[in-house]
Amino acid sequence: MKNNFENMYSHGFVRLAACIPSLRVSDPIYNAAKTIELSQEAYKQKAVLSIFPELGISAYSNEDLFFHDALQQSVMEALEILLNASVSMDMVITVGAPLRVMDALYNCAVVIHKGKILGIPVKSYLPNYREFYEKRHFKPASSLFTDKIDLLGYKDVPIGNDLIFKAEKIRDFSFFCEICEDLWVPIPPSCCASVRGSTIIANLSASNVTTGKAEYRKALVLNQSARCISGYLYTAAGPGESTTDMAWDGHAIISENGELLSESERFSWEPRVITADIDLDRIIKDRMTMTTYSEAVPADTTKTSFRYVKIPLGIPSENTIPVREISRFPYVPVNQEARGRRSAEVYNIQVQGLAKRIISTKTKNLVIGVSGGLDSTHALTVCAKTMDLLRMPRGNIKAFTLPGFATSEKTAENALKLMALLGVDARQIDIRESCMQMFRDIRHPYAEGTEQYDTTFENVQAGQRTSLLFRLANQMQGLVVGTGDLSELSLGWCTYGVGDHMSHYNVNASLPKTLIQYIIRWTAETETIGQNVSSTLLEILNTEISPELVPVNGSKKLLQSTEDAIGPYELQDFNLFYCLRYGFLPSKIAFLAWCAWHDKEKGQWPNVPYENRHQYDISEIKYWLGIFIHRFYKISQFKRSCVPNGPKVGSGGSLSPRSDYRAPSDNEETPWIEDMLNIPDHM
C-alpha cells in the first residue's frame, strides 16, 4: 500500500543508524543512559533501526569482571531501564550485552522494540589470538543447549545465531545480527542469512584499532555487503573503553551492495550517530536478476536453517526525503577523478571491441558517416584510436559527411574540421539530389515544391545516407561503423533498418548520450586523440542536439530539436538507468528524479560548462517519464530486436537482444501507465 509520495518509506527505502555512545567500563547504568540518548537522536532522524557496539551495555574491556555478580546484576538493571525508555520509540534498538544462559556467559546482541525483547542473537566465532582471549569469558553460539530463554519477565525469548528479524509492515525489511569476529572468518554467518532473506546485516563490534586496521575493516564491510547484496551496518567501540592494552577508534560504517553510504569520524570523543538510507528495492532486484545468488547455499543444512522473528514496526508517516546522494547522471561518476577513470575504461572497451572486429574480419578500412554531432564525433575518435592501436594509418578511416536539406553550416564545418585534424580520409557527398530522385520516384509532394516535412521526408534522407555508406563499404572492402547510442535506441529515436539503427559494428551501442558528452570532454581535456583536436571537440560538445532532417522554420529559424520531441536526455537517461538496471516502478523513478532534480542548486558539479543549472518540477518529470514509458515499452522494442553487434561497456545495461535485454516486440504498457497514477501532478 502506497503512502505519501514524498515519503521515502513509500518507495522502498529505510533509514538506519549506527551509534557510538560514550561509555564507562563496568558502569551499565551510565551506559544505558547514553544509549538511550543516542537512540532518541536516531529516532528523531526517522531511523527504524539503530545498532550499538559489541558488549556496549557493560563495555567490552571488562576482562575477568564479566564473571562478577555485581556487573551481571547491573547489566540486567540497565537493560530494564533501556526497555522502559524504548516504549516511546517505534524503532528497533540493538545493543550488546553479556548474558548468562544456564551456566555459561554468551556475547549477545539484544534486539528491543517498544519495551519488548524480540530476540537475542549470539556471537558465533570467539577470537582467542593475539590481544583477544574471548574464550576465557564466553561460549560460542554453538554451545547453546536451548533456542529460547526467559529474560526480564519475557518468556521464551528466541536466542541463537539463527535469528532473522522481519518487519511486518515495511516490505522487504529484514535484518540479521552478527557480532565482530563473525565478519572476519572465511564464511561469515551473514552469507547464509542473506540467501535466506535478510536484506540488512547489523554488526555489533568492539574492534580495537591498530595501524592499518581501519582500511581493512572498511574493505571487509564493503565487500561483504557486495557479496551478500545487502545493506551492512557496522559499529565499533569508541571513547571510554579501557586502554590498558588496546586503543579504540569508534569506527561506524554503513554500506549498500559494496557502496559506502556513511562513515563516522574516527578517534572522536563525541558520541556519534551516523545514518544512511538503504534502497531495499535495489537489493531485491539485484538478487532476483543474479540467478546464482540463491543457489549459493552450503550443503550443511544446519547453517542454512533460520528462525524468523516478526517486528511490529510501523512506517514513519512524516515526509522523509533520502539523505543519500541521488546523482542526476547515474551513468557518470560524481567524483571528477572517478569520471576520468570511467571515461578511459569505456574508451578502451570500445577500442578493444572494434580492434577485434577488424582483426577477425581482416578488414583494412573503416567507413563512417560524420555529422558533426556528438555520437559520430565520439565514434570517429574511437576509430582513430583503434587504428593507432593496430598500427594502421588513420587514412584507412573513410569518413564521409553527407549534407542534406537541413544540415547546418556549423555542424558541416565542425565535421570537416574534425576529420582534417584527425588525419582521416575525408570526403563529402551531398545527398539532396539523390533524395529528390527518390521523392520523384515515389511521388512525394516535396518533389513538386510542396514543403511537406513528414516522416517520409526525414527517412528518405536517413535511408540514402545508410545506403551510400554500405555501398561505399562494399567498394572499399570496408566495415561500416555505427554511431547510434543507447539513449536513442531506448526511445526508438532511430529509423528502422537505416540511419543510426544499422551498421556492421556499432561502438556506441551501450553508451547513453549523457556519458558520451562526458567522454568527449575527457577526450578533449586529456588530449587523448591529439593536442590539436580539443577545441573542435569542445565546439561540437556545445552544439544543440538535432537530427537535422527538417529545414529551419522560415523566418523564425527554429532548429529541429531532438529534446523538444523526446525529452531532455539528462532526464531520459535517468529514467533509462532505473528502468533498465533495476526495473523500478515509474512512481519510484519519478520520486528519485524529483529528489535529484527539483532543487536547482543540488548536485551541481563545478567547472562543467555544458551542464546547465536545470531543475524539473514533478509535473515535468511525470510528463517526460510518460513519454519514456510509451516509447520504451510500447513502440520501440522491434527496433531493439535486430541491432548490430557492439560492446557492452557498463553495468547500467545494454539493449542488445543477445546480451542484457530480451523482451517481446508487441507487449503492452498498461502496468506502467497504471502506476503513473501514483505520481502527483503538483507538489
C-alpha positions in Angstrom: 0.0 0.0 0.0 1.4 3.4 -1.1 1.7 6.1 1.5 2.7 9.8 0.8 4.6 10.2 -2.4 7.1 12.5 -0.7 7.9 9.8 1.9 10.9 7.6 1.0 9.4 4.7 3.0 6.7 4.6 0.3 9.4 3.8 -2.3 11.4 1.0 -0.8 13.9 3.0 1.4 14.7 2.5 5.1 16.8 4.8 7.2 19.2 3.0 9.5 21.5 4.3 12.2 24.9 3.1 13.6 25.6 4.7 17.0 28.8 5.1 19.0 28.0 6.3 22.6 30.4 7.4 25.2 30.6 4.7 28.0 32.3 3.8 31.2 33.9 0.4 31.8 31.8 -1.6 34.3 29.0 1.0 34.6 26.0 -0.4 32.8 23.5 2.1 34.2 25.6 5.0 32.8 26.0 3.2 29.5 22.2 2.6 29.3 21.6 6.3 29.8 24.0 7.2 26.9 22.5 4.5 24.7 19.0 6.0 25.3 20.3 9.5 24.4 21.6 8.3 21.0 18.6 6.1 20.4 16.3 9.2 20.8 18.5 11.1 18.4 18.3 8.3 15.8 14.6 8.2 16.3 14.2 11.9 15.7 16.1 11.4 12.4 13.3 8.9 11.5 15.5 5.7 11.6 13.8 2.4 12.0 16.8 0.5 13.2 19.7 1.7 15.4 22.6 -0.5 16.5 25.3 -0.1 19.2 28.7 -1.6 19.8 29.5 -5.1 21.0 29.0 -5.5 24.7 28.2 -1.8 24.8 26.0 -2.1 27.9 28.8 -3.4 30.1 31.8 -2.3 27.9 33.9 -4.8 26.0 37.1 -4.4 28.0 35.9 -5.8 31.4 38.1 -8.8 31.2 37.5 -11.1 34.3 35.0 -8.6 35.7 32.5 -10.3 33.4 32.3 -13.1 35.9 31.3 -10.9 38.8 27.8 -11.0 40.1 27.6 -7.2 40.6 28.4 -6.5 37.0 25.9 -9.1 35.8 23.2 -7.7 38.0 23.9 -4.2 36.8 23.6 -5.3 33.2 20.1 -6.6 33.9 19.1 -3.4 35.6 20.5 -1.4 32.6 18.6 -3.5 30.1 15.4 -2.9 32.1 16.0 0.9 32.0 16.5 0.7 28.3 13.4 -1.4 27.8 11.3 1.2 29.6 12.7 4.1 27.6 12.2 2.3 24.3 8.4 2.2 24.8 8.0 5.7 23.3 10.2 4.9 20.2 8.8 2.9 17.3 12.3 1.9 16.3 14.3 -1.3 16.8 17.2 -0.8 19.1 20.0 -3.4 19.1 22.6 -3.4 21.9 25.4 -5.6 23.0 25.4 -7.3 26.4 27.0 -10.2 28.3 24.2 -12.6 29.2 24.3 -15.7 31.4 22.4 -18.7 29.9 22.3 -21.7 32.2 25.9 -22.0 33.5 27.8 -20.0 30.8 28.3 -16.5 29.6 27.5 -15.5 26.0 28.4 -12.5 23.9 25.0 -11.3 22.8 23.0 -8.7 20.9 19.7 -7.8 22.5 17.0 -6.7 20.0 14.4 -4.4 21.5 11.3 -2.8 20.1 8.8 -0.6 22.1 9.6 -2.1 25.5 9.8 -5.7 24.4 12.8 -8.1 23.8 12.3 -9.6 20.3 15.3 -11.9 20.3 18.9 -12.4 21.3 21.5 -13.1 18.6 24.6 -14.8 19.9 28.2 -14.4 18.7 29.3 -17.5 16.6 33.1 -17.1 16.5 35.2 -16.0 19.5 38.7 -14.7 18.8 41.4 -16.2 21.0 44.6 -15.0 19.4 47.0 -12.0 19.8 45.3 -9.5 22.0 42.0 -11.4 22.2 41.0 -14.1 24.6 37.2 -14.1 24.5 37.0 -17.9 25.0 38.3 -17.2 28.6 34.9 -15.5 29.3 32.3 -16.6 26.7 31.0 -19.6 25.0 30.2 -19.6 21.2 26.6 -19.9 19.9 27.2 -23.5 19.0 27.4 -24.3 22.8 23.8 -23.3 23.5 21.6 -26.1 24.6 18.4 -24.1 24.1 16.9 -21.9 21.5 14.8 -19.7 23.9 15.2 -18.2 27.3 13.2 -16.2 29.9 14.6 -12.7 30.4 13.4 -9.7 32.4 9.9 -11.1 32.6 9.7 -12.1 29.0 9.0 -15.8 28.3 10.5 -17.9 25.5 12.7 -15.1 24.0 14.4 -16.6 20.9 18.2 -16.9 21.3 20.9 -18.2 19.0 22.8 -17.3 15.8 19.9 -18.3 13.5 17.5 -15.3 14.0 16.3 -13.1 11.2 14.1 -10.2 12.2 11.5 -9.3 9.7 9.3 -6.2 9.7 5.6 -6.9 9.3 4.7 -3.5 7.7 7.9 -2.5 5.8 8.2 -4.6 2.7 11.5 -6.5 2.3 13.0 -5.0 5.5 14.6 -7.9 7.5 17.9 -8.0 9.3 20.4 -10.4 10.8 22.9 -9.7 13.5 26.5 -10.9 13.5 29.0 -9.8 16.1 32.5 -8.5 15.4 34.7 -11.6 14.6 31.8 -13.2 12.8 32.7 -11.0 9.9 36.4 -11.8 9.9 36.0 -15.6 9.3 36.2 -17.2 5.8 32.4 -17.7 5.6 30.6 -15.2 7.8 27.2 -16.2 9.1 25.7 -13.3 7.2 26.3 -15.1 3.9 23.8 -17.8 4.8 21.4 -15.3 6.4 21.4 -13.2 3.2 20.5 -16.0 0.9 17.7 -16.9 3.4 16.1 -13.5 3.1 17.9 -11.0 5.3 18.3 -7.7 3.4 20.3 -5.9 6.1 23.2 -7.2 8.2 23.9 -5.5 11.5 27.4 -6.0 13.0 27.9 -5.1 16.7 31.6 -4.8 17.1 34.2 -3.7 19.6 37.2 -3.9 17.3 40.2 -2.2 18.8 42.4 -0.2 16.5 45.9 -0.9 15.2 47.8 0.7 12.4 46.2 -0.1 9.0 43.2 -2.0 10.6 40.6 0.6 9.7 41.2 0.3 5.9 41.0 -3.5 6.1 37.9 -3.3 8.3 36.1 -1.0 5.8 37.1 -3.2 3.0 35.6 -6.2 4.8 32.3 -4.4 5.4 32.0 -3.1 1.8 33.0 -6.4 0.3 30.6 -8.4 2.5 27.7 -6.1 1.6 28.6 -6.6 -2.1 28.9 -10.4 -1.7 25.6 -10.6 0.2 23.9 -8.0 -2.0 22.7 -6.3 1.2 22.9 -3.3 3.4 25.5 -3.6 6.1 25.7 -1.6 9.3 28.9 -1.8 11.4 29.6 0.0 14.6 32.7 -0.4 16.8 33.7 0.7 20.3 34.7 4.2 20.9 35.6 6.6 23.7 35.5 5.1 27.2 36.8 1.5 26.7 39.8 0.6 28.7 43.2 1.4 27.1 45.2 -0.9 29.4 46.5 -2.8 26.4 44.4 -1.6 23.5 43.0 1.6 21.8 39.7 2.2 20.2 38.7 4.5 17.3 34.9 4.4 17.2 34.5 3.4 13.6 31.0 3.2 12.2 30.2 2.3 8.6 27.0 1.9 6.6 27.2 0.4 3.1 24.9 -1.0 0.4 25.9 -3.6 -2.1 29.6 -2.6 -2.0 29.0 1.1 -1.9 30.0 3.3 1.1 27.0 5.4 2.2 28.1 6.8 5.5 31.2 6.6 7.7 31.9 8.1 11.1 34.9 10.3 12.1 37.4 8.1 13.9 39.1 8.9 17.2 36.3 11.4 18.2 35.4 11.8 21.9 32.0 13.0 20.9 29.2 10.4 20.8 28.2 9.7 17.2 25.1 8.8 15.2 25.5 8.1 11.5 22.5 7.4 9.3 22.0 6.2 5.8 19.1 5.3 3.6 19.2 1.8 2.2 17.3 1.1 -1.0 15.6 -2.3 -0.4 14.2 -2.4 -3.9 17.7 -2.2 -5.4 18.8 -5.1 -3.2 15.9 -7.3 -4.0 16.1 -6.5 -7.8 19.8 -7.4 -7.9 19.2 -10.7 -6.0 16.4 -11.6 -8.4 18.4 -11.0 -11.6 21.6 -12.7 -10.3 20.3 -16.2 -10.7 23.3 -17.8 -8.9 22.6 -15.9 -5.7 20.0 -18.1 -4.1 21.9 -21.2 -5.3 25.0 -20.4 -3.2 23.9 -22.3 -0.1 26.2 -24.6 1.8 25.3 -28.3 1.7 25.3 -28.3 5.5 21.6 -27.5 6.3 22.4 -26.7 9.9 23.9 -23.5 8.7 21.1 -22.5 6.4 18.1 -23.0 8.7 16.8 -19.8 10.3 14.0 -18.7 12.6 12.1 -15.6 11.6 11.1 -13.1 14.3 8.3 -10.7 13.4 8.8 -7.0 14.2 5.6 -5.0 14.6 7.4 -1.9 13.3 5.4 1.0 12.0 6.2 3.1 8.9 7.2 6.7 9.7 4.3 8.7 8.4 6.0 12.1 8.1 7.5 13.2 4.7 11.1 11.9 4.6 13.5 12.6 1.8 16.5 10.4 1.3 19.8 11.9 2.7 21.8 9.7 0.3 23.2 11.3 -2.8 21.0 10.6 -5.8 23.0 11.5 -8.8 21.4 13.4 -11.6 23.7 11.4 -14.0 23.6 7.8 -12.8 25.8 6.7 -15.8 28.5 9.1 -14.8 30.5 9.1 -11.6 30.2 12.3 -9.5 33.8 12.3 -8.5 36.0 14.0 -11.1 38.8 11.5 -10.7 36.4 8.6 -11.0 34.9 10.2 -14.1 38.3 10.2 -15.7 38.9 6.6 -14.9 35.4 5.6 -16.1 35.9 7.6 -19.4 39.3 5.9 -20.0 37.9 2.4 -19.3 34.8 2.9 -21.6 37.1 4.3 -24.3 39.3 1.3 -24.1 36.4 -1.2 -24.2 35.1 0.4 -27.4 38.6 0.4 -28.9 39.2 -3.2 -27.9 35.8 -4.3 -29.4 36.4 -2.5 -32.7 40.0 -3.7 -33.0 38.9 -7.4 -32.5 36.2 -7.0 -35.2 38.8 -5.5 -37.6 41.2 -8.4 -37.0 38.6 -11.1 -37.2 37.1 -9.8 -40.5 40.5 -9.0 -41.9 39.1 -5.5 -42.8 41.6 -2.7 -43.6 39.2 0.2 -44.0 36.5 1.7 -41.7 33.6 3.6 -43.3 31.8 6.1 -41.1 29.3 8.9 -41.6 30.3 12.1 -39.7 27.5 14.6 -39.0 29.3 17.0 -36.6 27.1 15.8 -33.8 28.0 14.1 -30.5 27.7 10.4 -31.5 29.5 10.4 -34.7 32.2 12.6 -33.2 32.9 10.1 -30.4 32.7 7.1 -32.8 35.2 8.7 -35.1 37.7 9.3 -32.3 37.3 5.7 -31.3 38.1 4.7 -34.9 41.2 6.8 -34.9 42.4 5.4 -31.6 41.8 1.9 -32.8 43.9 2.5 -35.9 46.6 3.8 -33.7 46.4 0.7 -31.5 46.6 -1.6 -34.6 49.4 0.5 -36.1 47.4 1.1 -39.2 47.2 4.5 -40.9 44.3 6.8 -40.0 43.8 7.2 -43.7 42.2 3.8 -43.7 39.3 5.5 -42.0 37.0 6.6 -44.8 34.9 9.3 -43.2 32.0 10.9 -45.1 30.0 13.9 -44.3 26.6 13.6 -46.1 24.8 17.0 -46.0 21.1 17.0 -46.7 18.2 19.5 -46.8 18.7 20.7 -43.1 22.4 20.3 -42.5 23.6 23.5 -40.8 26.8 25.3 -41.7 28.0 24.9 -38.1 27.8 21.0 -38.0 29.1 20.6 -41.5 32.1 22.9 -40.7 32.8 21.0 -37.4 32.6 17.6 -39.2 35.1 18.7 -41.9 37.4 20.3 -39.4 37.4 17.2 -37.1 38.1 14.9 -40.0 41.0 17.0 -41.2 42.5 17.3 -37.7 42.3 13.5 -37.1 44.1 12.9 -40.4 41.4 10.5 -41.8 40.4 10.1 -45.5 37.6 12.8 -45.5 35.1 13.1 -48.3 31.8 14.8 -48.8 28.7 13.6 -50.7 25.7 15.9 -51.0 22.6 13.6 -50.8 20.0 16.2 -51.8 19.8 15.3 -55.5 19.6 11.6 -54.9 16.9 12.2 -52.3 15.0 14.4 -54.8 15.1 11.5 -57.3 13.5 9.2 -54.7 10.9 11.9 -53.9 10.1 11.9 -57.7 10.0 8.1 -57.9 7.6 7.8 -55.0 5.6 10.9 -56.0 6.2 12.7 -52.7 4.8 16.2 -52.6 8.2 17.7 -51.9 9.3 16.8 -55.4 6.5 19.1 -56.7 7.6 22.0 -54.5 5.3 21.4 -51.5 7.0 21.8 -48.1 5.7 18.6 -46.6 8.2 17.6 -43.9 6.7 14.3 -42.9 8.3 11.1 -41.7 8.9 10.0 -45.3 10.8 13.2 -45.9 13.1 12.5 -42.9 13.5 8.8 -43.5 14.4 9.2 -47.2 17.5 11.2 -46.1 18.4 8.6 -43.4 18.0 5.8 -45.8 20.1 7.4 -48.5 22.9 8.0 -46.1 22.9 4.4 -45.0 22.7 3.1 -48.5 25.7 5.2 -49.5 27.8 4.1 -46.6 27.1 0.4 -47.1 27.8 0.6 -50.9 31.0 2.6 -50.2 32.0 -0.2 -47.7 31.4 -2.8 -50.5 33.5 -0.7 -52.9 36.3 -0.1 -50.4 36.2 -3.5 -48.8 35.4 -1.7 -45.5 33.3 -2.1 -42.4 30.6 0.4 -41.6 31.0 1.7 -38.1 27.7 2.6 -36.4 27.3 5.8 -34.3 23.8 5.4 -32.7 23.7 5.5 -28.9 21.8 3.7 -26.1 19.6 6.7 -25.3 18.3 6.9 -28.9 17.8 3.1 -29.0 15.8 3.1 -25.7 13.4 5.7 -27.1 13.2 4.3 -30.6 14.7 7.5 -31.9 16.2 5.8 -35.0 14.8 4.8 -38.4 14.3 1.1 -38.7 17.0 -0.6 -40.8 18.8 2.6 -41.8 20.4 5.7 -40.2 21.7 5.2 -36.7 19.9 1.9 -36.4 22.1 -0.1 -38.8 25.8 -0.7 -39.3 28.3 -3.6 -39.4 29.5 -2.8 -35.9 28.3 -0.2 -33.5 30.9 1.1 -31.0 28.3 3.3 -29.2 25.7 0.6 -28.8 25.6 0.7 -25.0 26.6 4.3 -24.3 23.9 6.8 -23.2 24.0 10.3 -24.5 25.0 11.9 -21.2 28.0 9.5 -20.8 29.1 10.3 -24.4 29.1 14.0 -23.5 31.4 13.5 -20.6 33.8 11.2 -22.5 34.1 13.8 -25.3 35.0 16.4 -22.7 37.5 13.9 -21.1 39.0 13.2 -24.6 39.5 17.0 -25.1 40.9 17.7 -21.7 43.3 14.8 -21.7 44.3 15.2 -25.4 43.8 11.5 -25.7 43.4 11.7 -29.5 45.8 14.6 -30.1 46.6 18.1 -29.0 45.1 20.0 -31.9 41.6 18.3 -31.7 40.5 19.6 -28.3 39.0 22.9 -29.3 36.9 21.3 -32.1 35.6 18.6 -29.7 34.5 21.3 -27.2 32.8 23.2 -30.0 30.9 20.1 -31.0 30.0 19.4 -27.4 28.3 22.8 -27.1 26.1 22.3 -30.2 22.4 21.7 -29.7 21.4 18.1 -30.3 19.4 17.8 -33.6 18.7 15.2 -36.3 18.9 18.0 -38.9 16.4 16.4 -41.2 13.8 19.2 -41.4 14.9 22.7 -42.6 14.7 25.6 -40.2 11.2 27.1 -40.0 11.2 30.1 -42.3 11.9 33.5 -40.7 11.8 32.0 -37.1 14.9 29.9 -37.9 13.8 27.3 -35.3 16.2 24.3 -35.3 14.7 20.9 -35.2 15.3 19.9 -31.6 15.6 16.3 -30.6 14.9 17.1 -26.9 11.8 19.0 -27.7 10.4 15.9 -29.2 11.5 13.1 -26.9 12.5 14.9 -23.8 15.8 16.2 -22.2 18.4 13.4 -22.5 19.5 14.1 -18.9 16.1 13.1 -17.6 15.5 10.3 -20.1 18.9 8.8 -19.3 18.0 9.0 -15.6 14.7 7.1 -16.4 16.5 4.6 -18.6 19.1 3.7 -15.9 16.5 2.9 -13.2 14.2 1.2 -15.7 16.8 -1.0 -17.4 19.2 -1.6 -14.4 16.6 -2.2 -11.7 13.1 -2.4 -13.3 11.7 0.1 -10.8 8.1 1.3 -10.7 7.5 4.5 -12.6 6.4 6.1 -9.3 9.7 5.3 -7.7 11.7 6.5 -10.7 9.7 9.8 -10.5 10.4 10.1 -6.8 14.2 9.6 -7.4 14.1 12.1 -10.2 12.3 14.6 -8.1 14.9 14.2 -5.3 17.7 14.7 -7.7 16.3 17.4 -10.0 13.8 19.6 -8.2 16.5 21.6 -6.3 18.3 23.9 -8.8 21.5 24.0 -6.7 21.6 20.4 -5.6 24.2 18.1 -7.1 25.9 20.5 -9.4 29.4 19.7 -10.5 31.8 22.7 -10.8 33.5 23.6 -14.0 31.2 21.7 -16.3 30.1 24.5 -18.7 27.8 22.3 -20.8 25.7 21.3 -17.8 23.1 23.9 -17.4 21.7 24.6 -14.0 18.5 22.8 -14.8 15.7 21.9 -12.4 12.5 20.0 -13.1 9.3 20.0 -11.1 7.2 16.9 -10.6 4.8 17.8 -13.5 7.7 18.0 -16.0 9.2 14.8 -14.6 5.9 13.0 -14.9 5.3 14.2 -18.4 8.7 13.1 -19.8 8.6 9.9 -17.9 5.2 9.2 -19.6 6.8 9.8 -22.9 9.7 7.4 -22.0 7.4 4.7 -20.8 5.3 4.8 -24.0 8.3 4.8 -26.3 10.3 2.3 -24.4 7.7 -0.3 -23.5 5.1 0.1 -26.3 6.6 1.2 -29.6 10.3 0.6 -29.8 11.2 -2.9 -28.9 11.0 -4.2 -32.5 13.9 -1.9 -33.4 16.0 -3.3 -30.5 15.3 -6.9 -31.5 17.6 -6.6 -34.5 20.6 -4.4 -33.8 24.2 -4.7 -34.9 27.0 -6.1 -32.7 28.6 -3.7 -30.3 30.4 -4.0 -27.0 28.7 -3.7 -23.6 30.5 -1.1 -21.6 28.8 -0.8 -18.2 26.6 -2.4 -15.6 23.9 0.1 -16.4 22.9 -2.3 -19.1 22.7 -2.9 -22.8 19.7 -3.2 -25.1 21.1 -5.9 -27.2 18.8 -8.9 -27.5 21.9 -11.1 -27.4 23.1 -9.6 -24.2 21.2 -7.8 -21.4 17.7 -7.3 -22.6 15.2 -9.6 -24.1 11.6 -8.5 -24.5 8.6 -9.1 -26.8 8.1 -6.5 -29.5 4.3 -6.4 -29.0 3.8 -6.1 -25.2 1.5 -3.6 -23.6 2.4 -0.6 -21.4 -0.6 -0.8 -19.2 1.0 -1.8 -15.9 3.5 1.0 -16.1 0.9 3.6 -17.1 -1.4 2.5 -14.2 1.4 3.1 -11.7 1.9 6.6 -13.2 -1.4 7.4 -11.4 0.6 7.3 -8.1 2.7 10.3 -9.2 1.2 13.6 -8.3 0.7 16.4 -10.9 2.0 19.1 -8.5 4.0 19.2 -5.3 
